[in-house]
Amino acid sequence: MVAGNSVSAANAASQVAADATPVTNAVDSYSANVKSCNGQLACVTRLDRNVAATFSTFAAQLRTIPMPSHAVTANDALATAVSDAAGSYAKLGAASTASQYISEASSAGLNQSLNRVNQAYANLGTALGA
């Protein structure tokens, strides 16, 4: 990651917001997309794998966005939270039976993971003055 005082917080905030858009869209449409799967496990796990890939892409993007030095720690925390969320969705996407999916869903802590992403995103926004 590029860091330093000469890096623009506004540019970093703009890039983070742009890169976050696919994640926001994936999370916002998740419930409706799951419902449209009509209980078909293959459809739901494919959706979970796609969401995991979206989160993973965002985590990788976060690690390449130039950050002002005072925002590096907050950015690292967000990248970690996003990676963790990707892992939760990936575990759901790897389920091969309904009982395995249900078991994974109950232990994945997906809501807590998403709450950590939201909090880390807010913290980065504060650090960037956005």
C-alpha atoms as an extended CHARMM CRD file, in Angstrom:
* protein
*
       130  EXT
         1         1  MET       CA              0.0000000000        0.0000000000        0.0000000000  PROA      1               0.0000000000
         2         2  VAL       CA              1.1640000000        3.4650000000       -0.8140000000  PROA      2               0.0000000000
         3         3  ALA       CA              0.9820000000        5.7750000000        2.1700000000  PROA      3               0.0000000000
         4         4  GLY       CA              2.1170000000        9.2280000000        3.0350000000  PROA      4               0.0000000000
         5         5  ASN       CA              1.0370000000       12.6950000000        3.9260000000  PROA      5               0.0000000000
         6         6  SER       CA              1.0580000000       13.7830000000        0.2900000000  PROA      6               0.0000000000
         7         7  VAL       CA             -1.6740000000       11.2820000000       -0.5820000000  PROA      7               0.0000000000
         8         8  SER       CA             -5.0590000000       12.9990000000       -0.8890000000  PROA      8               0.0000000000
         9         9  ALA       CA             -7.6660000000       11.8710000000        1.6220000000  PROA      9               0.0000000000
        10        10  ALA       CA            -10.3870000000       13.0270000000       -0.7710000000  PROA      10              0.0000000000
        11        11  ASN       CA             -8.9840000000       10.8980000000       -3.5970000000  PROA      11              0.0000000000
        12        12  ALA       CA             -8.7020000000        7.8990000000       -1.2890000000  PROA      12              0.0000000000
        13        13  ALA       CA            -12.2600000000        8.3710000000       -0.0180000000  PROA      13              0.0000000000
        14        14  SER       CA            -13.5670000000        8.6670000000       -3.5620000000  PROA      14              0.0000000000
        15        15  GLN       CA            -11.7800000000        5.4940000000       -4.6560000000  PROA      15              0.0000000000
        16        16  VAL       CA            -12.9640000000        3.5400000000       -1.5990000000  PROA      16              0.0000000000
        17        17  ALA       CA            -16.5570000000        4.6430000000       -2.2140000000  PROA      17              0.0000000000
        18        18  ALA       CA            -16.3890000000        3.6770000000       -5.8820000000  PROA      18              0.0000000000
        19        19  ASP       CA            -14.8520000000        0.2910000000       -5.1180000000  PROA      19              0.0000000000
        20        20  ALA       CA            -17.4310000000       -0.3470000000       -2.3810000000  PROA      20              0.0000000000
        21        21  THR       CA            -20.3970000000        0.0690000000       -4.7370000000  PROA      21              0.0000000000
        22        22  PRO       CA            -20.4460000000       -3.5550000000       -6.0000000000  PROA      22              0.0000000000
        23        23  VAL       CA            -20.2930000000       -4.8000000000       -2.3850000000  PROA      23              0.0000000000
        24        24  THR       CA            -23.1670000000       -2.5560000000       -1.3690000000  PROA      24              0.0000000000
        25        25  ASN       CA            -25.1920000000       -3.7490000000       -4.3380000000  PROA      25              0.0000000000
        26        26  ALA       CA            -24.4310000000       -7.4090000000       -3.5600000000  PROA      26              0.0000000000
        27        27  VAL       CA            -25.4520000000       -7.0640000000        0.0940000000  PROA      27              0.0000000000
        28        28  ASP       CA            -28.5410000000       -4.9860000000       -0.6740000000  PROA      28              0.0000000000
        29        29  SER       CA            -29.8330000000       -7.4950000000       -3.2240000000  PROA      29              0.0000000000
        30        30  TYR       CA            -28.7660000000      -10.6420000000       -1.3380000000  PROA      30              0.0000000000
        31        31  SER       CA            -32.1020000000      -11.4360000000        0.3410000000  PROA      31              0.0000000000
        32        32  ALA       CA            -34.1110000000      -10.9260000000       -2.8360000000  PROA      32              0.0000000000
        33        33  ASN       CA            -31.6400000000      -13.0150000000       -4.8130000000  PROA      33              0.0000000000
        34        34  VAL       CA            -31.7710000000      -15.8280000000       -2.2470000000  PROA      34              0.0000000000
        35        35  LYS       CA            -35.5780000000      -15.7310000000       -2.3670000000  PROA      35              0.0000000000
        36        36  SER       CA            -35.4990000000      -15.9760000000       -6.1560000000  PROA      36              0.0000000000
        37        37  CYS       CA            -33.4980000000      -19.2010000000       -5.7880000000  PROA      37              0.0000000000
        38        38  ASN       CA            -36.7130000000      -20.8500000000       -4.5080000000  PROA      38              0.0000000000
        39        39  GLY       CA            -34.8540000000      -23.0560000000       -2.0300000000  PROA      39              0.0000000000
        40        40  GLN       CA            -32.4900000000      -24.4970000000       -4.6330000000  PROA      40              0.0000000000
        41        41  LEU       CA            -29.1810000000      -25.0800000000       -2.8270000000  PROA      41              0.0000000000
        42        42  ALA       CA            -27.0660000000      -24.8540000000       -5.9860000000  PROA      42              0.0000000000
        43        43  CYS       CA            -28.5350000000      -21.4340000000       -6.7390000000  PROA      43              0.0000000000
        44        44  VAL       CA            -27.9980000000      -20.1380000000       -3.2000000000  PROA      44              0.0000000000
        45        45  THR       CA            -24.4290000000      -21.4300000000       -2.9590000000  PROA      45              0.0000000000
        46        46  ARG       CA            -23.6170000000      -19.9170000000       -6.3590000000  PROA      46              0.0000000000
        47        47  LEU       CA            -24.9600000000      -16.6070000000       -5.0620000000  PROA      47              0.0000000000
        48        48  ASP       CA            -22.8290000000      -16.9380000000       -1.9190000000  PROA      48              0.0000000000
        49        49  ARG       CA            -19.7160000000      -17.6690000000       -3.9840000000  PROA      49              0.0000000000
        50        50  ASN       CA            -20.4170000000      -14.6070000000       -6.1460000000  PROA      50              0.0000000000
        51        51  VAL       CA            -20.8470000000      -12.4020000000       -3.0760000000  PROA      51              0.0000000000
        52        52  ALA       CA            -17.6330000000      -13.8500000000       -1.6170000000  PROA      52              0.0000000000
        53        53  ALA       CA            -15.8080000000      -12.9750000000       -4.8390000000  PROA      53              0.0000000000
        54        54  THR       CA            -17.2140000000       -9.4310000000       -4.7240000000  PROA      54              0.0000000000
        55        55  PHE       CA            -15.9740000000       -8.9900000000       -1.1550000000  PROA      55              0.0000000000
        56        56  SER       CA            -12.5770000000      -10.4970000000       -2.0290000000  PROA      56              0.0000000000
        57        57  THR       CA            -12.1950000000       -8.1050000000       -4.9470000000  PROA      57              0.0000000000
        58        58  PHE       CA            -12.9880000000       -5.1600000000       -2.6890000000  PROA      58              0.0000000000
        59        59  ALA       CA            -10.4670000000       -6.3320000000       -0.0740000000  PROA      59              0.0000000000
        60        60  ALA       CA             -7.7790000000       -6.5500000000       -2.7570000000  PROA      60              0.0000000000
        61        61  GLN       CA             -8.6930000000       -3.0970000000       -4.0710000000  PROA      61              0.0000000000
        62        62  LEU       CA             -8.5040000000       -1.6110000000       -0.5770000000  PROA      62              0.0000000000
        63        63  ARG       CA             -4.9490000000       -2.8860000000       -0.2390000000  PROA      63              0.0000000000
        64        64  THR       CA             -3.8820000000       -0.9850000000       -3.3570000000  PROA      64              0.0000000000
        65        65  ILE       CA             -5.5770000000        2.3680000000       -2.7710000000  PROA      65              0.0000000000
        66        66  PRO       CA             -3.0400000000        5.0500000000       -1.8250000000  PROA      66              0.0000000000
        67        67  MET       CA             -3.9040000000        6.2590000000        1.6860000000  PROA      67              0.0000000000
        68        68  PRO       CA             -2.7730000000        9.2140000000        3.7470000000  PROA      68              0.0000000000
        69        69  SER       CA             -0.6280000000        7.8780000000        6.5890000000  PROA      69              0.0000000000
        70        70  HSD       CA             -3.2570000000        8.7160000000        9.2220000000  PROA      70              0.0000000000
        71        71  ALA       CA             -5.7980000000        6.4450000000        7.4990000000  PROA      71              0.0000000000
        72        72  VAL       CA             -3.6330000000        3.3720000000        6.8860000000  PROA      72              0.0000000000
        73        73  THR       CA             -4.6560000000        1.5850000000       10.0760000000  PROA      73              0.0000000000
        74        74  ALA       CA             -8.3680000000        2.1690000000        9.4240000000  PROA      74              0.0000000000
        75        75  ASN       CA             -7.9670000000        0.9770000000        5.8280000000  PROA      75              0.0000000000
        76        76  ASP       CA             -6.1480000000       -2.1610000000        6.9790000000  PROA      76              0.0000000000
        77        77  ALA       CA             -8.9420000000       -2.8560000000        9.4710000000  PROA      77              0.0000000000
        78        78  LEU       CA            -11.5430000000       -2.4960000000        6.7280000000  PROA      78              0.0000000000
        79        79  ALA       CA             -9.6200000000       -4.7830000000        4.3700000000  PROA      79              0.0000000000
        80        80  THR       CA             -9.4240000000       -7.4030000000        7.1200000000  PROA      80              0.0000000000
        81        81  ALA       CA            -13.1400000000       -7.1320000000        7.9370000000  PROA      81              0.0000000000
        82        82  VAL       CA            -14.0250000000       -7.3840000000        4.2330000000  PROA      82              0.0000000000
        83        83  SER       CA            -11.7710000000      -10.4410000000        3.8400000000  PROA      83              0.0000000000
        84        84  ASP       CA            -13.4510000000      -12.0610000000        6.8360000000  PROA      84              0.0000000000
        85        85  ALA       CA            -16.8860000000      -11.4330000000        5.3250000000  PROA      85              0.0000000000
        86        86  ALA       CA            -15.6920000000      -12.9360000000        2.0500000000  PROA      86              0.0000000000
        87        87  GLY       CA            -14.6030000000      -16.0140000000        3.9760000000  PROA      87              0.0000000000
        88        88  SER       CA            -18.0180000000      -16.3390000000        5.6170000000  PROA      88              0.0000000000
        89        89  TYR       CA            -19.7970000000      -16.1860000000        2.2720000000  PROA      89              0.0000000000
        90        90  ALA       CA            -17.2690000000      -18.5980000000        0.7500000000  PROA      90              0.0000000000
        91        91  LYS       CA            -17.9730000000      -21.1500000000        3.4950000000  PROA      91              0.0000000000
        92        92  LEU       CA            -21.6700000000      -20.9010000000        2.7480000000  PROA      92              0.0000000000
        93        93  GLY       CA            -20.9230000000      -21.2280000000       -0.9530000000  PROA      93              0.0000000000
        94        94  ALA       CA            -18.9760000000      -24.4320000000       -0.3380000000  PROA      94              0.0000000000
        95        95  ALA       CA            -21.8790000000      -26.2570000000        1.3120000000  PROA      95              0.0000000000
        96        96  SER       CA            -22.9270000000      -29.3460000000       -0.5980000000  PROA      96              0.0000000000
        97        97  THR       CA            -26.0110000000      -30.2870000000        1.4110000000  PROA      97              0.0000000000
        98        98  ALA       CA            -28.8500000000      -28.3280000000        2.9370000000  PROA      98              0.0000000000
        99        99  SER       CA            -27.9250000000      -29.5020000000        6.4410000000  PROA      99              0.0000000000
       100       100  GLN       CA            -24.3100000000      -28.4650000000        5.8940000000  PROA      100             0.0000000000
       101       101  TYR       CA            -25.5120000000      -25.0650000000        4.6720000000  PROA      101             0.0000000000
       102       102  ILE       CA            -27.7760000000      -24.5900000000        7.6790000000  PROA      102             0.0000000000
       103       103  SER       CA            -24.9740000000      -25.6000000000       10.0320000000  PROA      103             0.0000000000
       104       104  GLU       CA            -22.5380000000      -23.2200000000        8.3650000000  PROA      104             0.0000000000
       105       105  ALA       CA            -25.0870000000      -20.4060000000        8.3320000000  PROA      105             0.0000000000
       106       106  SER       CA            -25.6740000000      -20.7650000000       12.0510000000  PROA      106             0.0000000000
       107       107  SER       CA            -21.9540000000      -20.6580000000       12.8530000000  PROA      107             0.0000000000
       108       108  ALA       CA            -20.8040000000      -18.1540000000       10.2070000000  PROA      108             0.0000000000
       109       109  GLY       CA            -21.8380000000      -15.0770000000       12.1660000000  PROA      109             0.0000000000
       110       110  LEU       CA            -22.6500000000      -13.3140000000        8.9260000000  PROA      110             0.0000000000
       111       111  ASN       CA            -24.5670000000      -10.4590000000       10.5330000000  PROA      111             0.0000000000
       112       112  GLN       CA            -21.7290000000       -9.7910000000       12.9620000000  PROA      112             0.0000000000
       113       113  SER       CA            -19.2600000000       -9.9390000000       10.1050000000  PROA      113             0.0000000000
       114       114  LEU       CA            -21.2660000000       -7.4310000000        8.0830000000  PROA      114             0.0000000000
       115       115  ASN       CA            -21.5810000000       -5.1960000000       11.1400000000  PROA      115             0.0000000000
       116       116  ARG       CA            -17.7690000000       -5.2350000000       11.4850000000  PROA      116             0.0000000000
       117       117  VAL       CA            -17.4480000000       -4.2580000000        7.8100000000  PROA      117             0.0000000000
       118       118  ASN       CA            -19.9150000000       -1.4010000000        8.2810000000  PROA      118             0.0000000000
       119       119  GLN       CA            -18.1300000000       -0.1500000000       11.3900000000  PROA      119             0.0000000000
       120       120  ALA       CA            -14.6950000000       -0.3990000000        9.7590000000  PROA      120             0.0000000000
       121       121  TYR       CA            -16.0330000000        1.4160000000        6.6780000000  PROA      121             0.0000000000
       122       122  ALA       CA            -17.3820000000        4.1950000000        8.8980000000  PROA      122             0.0000000000
       123       123  ASN       CA            -14.0730000000        4.3780000000       10.7630000000  PROA      123             0.0000000000
       124       124  LEU       CA            -12.1650000000        4.7160000000        7.4900000000  PROA      124             0.0000000000
       125       125  GLY       CA            -14.5920000000        7.4140000000        6.3670000000  PROA      125             0.0000000000
       126       126  THR       CA            -13.9270000000        9.3030000000        9.5910000000  PROA      126             0.0000000000
       127       127  ALA       CA            -10.1770000000        8.9020000000        9.1600000000  PROA      127             0.0000000000
       128       128  LEU       CA            -10.4290000000       10.2510000000        5.6230000000  PROA      128             0.0000000000
       129       129  GLY       CA            -12.7170000000       13.0660000000        6.6670000000  PROA      129             0.0000000000
       130       130  ALA       CA            -15.4250000000       11.8150000000        4.3490000000  PROA      130             0.0000000000
